Amino acid sequence: MAHKKGSGSSRNGRDSIGKRLGIKVYGNHNIKNGHIIVRQRGTKFLPGRNVKMGKDHTLYAIKDGLVYFKKIKKNKSVISIINKTG
C-alpha cells in the first residue's frame, strides 16, 4: 500500500477567507453616528473631526453628516465628518 498520495493534491487545499477590508462609505456620502467608514490594517486613513479609531484601526463616525477625505501625504489621508446644513 502506498504511503504517498500520487498527485499531491491533499497538501494544496488551504486558503484564508477574505477579511472584508476597505472603504465602506466614500466621500460626499451621508453617514450616521456609529457607522463604519473604513476597515483597515494599519493607519493608511487617519481619523479627523467627528471620527474615532477602534482598536483594530477601524474608523467610524461619532456624528451624523457628510464624509470628507483629505490627502495629507502620498499614502495617508484624513477622514472627517462635516455637519449637514440645511
C-alpha positions as CSV (number, residue, x, y, z in Angstrom):
1,M,0.0,0.0,0.0
2,A,1.3,3.4,-0.9
3,H,2.2,5.9,1.8
4,K,2.2,9.0,-0.5
5,K,-0.7,10.3,-2.5
6,G,0.0,10.3,-6.2
7,S,-0.9,13.8,-7.3
8,G,-0.1,15.7,-4.2
9,S,-3.4,17.5,-4.1
10,S,-4.0,16.7,-0.4
11,R,-1.5,19.4,0.7
12,N,-2.7,22.2,-1.6
13,G,-6.2,22.9,-0.3
14,R,-5.5,25.8,2.1
15,D,-6.6,29.4,1.6
16,S,-7.7,32.1,4.1
17,I,-11.1,33.7,4.0
18,G,-11.3,37.4,2.9
19,K,-11.4,39.9,5.8
20,R,-13.7,42.4,4.0
21,L,-11.3,45.3,4.4
22,G,-11.6,48.7,2.6
23,I,-13.6,51.8,2.4
24,K,-17.3,51.3,3.3
25,V,-18.5,54.9,2.8
26,Y,-17.0,57.2,0.2
27,G,-16.6,61.0,0.1
28,N,-19.7,63.3,0.0
29,H,-22.0,60.5,1.2
30,N,-24.2,60.8,4.3
31,I,-23.3,58.7,7.3
32,K,-25.0,58.1,10.7
33,N,-23.5,58.0,14.1
34,G,-21.6,54.7,14.8
35,H,-21.4,53.6,11.2
36,I,-18.1,52.2,9.9
37,I,-16.3,54.3,7.3
38,V,-13.1,52.2,6.7
39,R,-11.8,48.8,7.8
40,Q,-8.1,48.7,7.6
41,R,-4.8,47.1,8.7
42,G,-2.5,49.9,10.0
43,T,-3.3,53.6,9.6
44,K,-3.5,54.4,5.9
45,F,-6.5,56.5,6.8
46,L,-6.3,58.7,9.9
47,P,-9.3,60.0,12.0
48,G,-10.2,63.6,11.7
49,R,-13.1,65.6,13.1
50,N,-16.1,63.6,14.3
51,V,-14.3,60.3,13.5
52,K,-12.8,57.8,16.0
53,M,-10.5,54.8,15.6
54,G,-11.2,51.4,17.0
55,K,-8.5,49.1,18.4
56,D,-8.2,47.2,15.0
57,H,-7.7,50.6,13.2
58,T,-11.4,50.7,12.0
59,L,-12.6,54.3,11.5
60,Y,-16.2,55.1,12.5
61,A,-18.4,58.1,12.7
62,I,-19.4,59.7,16.0
63,K,-21.8,62.2,14.5
64,D,-24.2,62.3,11.6
65,G,-23.0,64.2,8.5
66,L,-21.1,64.0,5.2
67,V,-17.9,62.1,4.8
68,Y,-14.9,64.2,3.8
69,F,-11.5,62.8,2.7
70,K,-8.3,65.0,2.7
71,K,-5.0,63.7,1.4
72,I,-2.1,64.8,3.7
73,K,0.8,62.7,2.3
74,K,1.3,60.5,-0.7
75,N,-0.2,57.4,1.1
76,K,-2.0,59.0,4.0
77,S,-5.5,60.6,4.2
78,V,-7.6,62.1,7.0
79,I,-11.3,61.3,7.1
80,S,-13.6,63.8,8.7
81,I,-17.4,64.2,9.1
82,I,-18.9,67.6,8.2
83,N,-22.2,68.5,9.7
84,K,-25.1,68.9,7.2
85,T,-26.6,72.4,7.0
86,G,-30.0,73.0,5.6
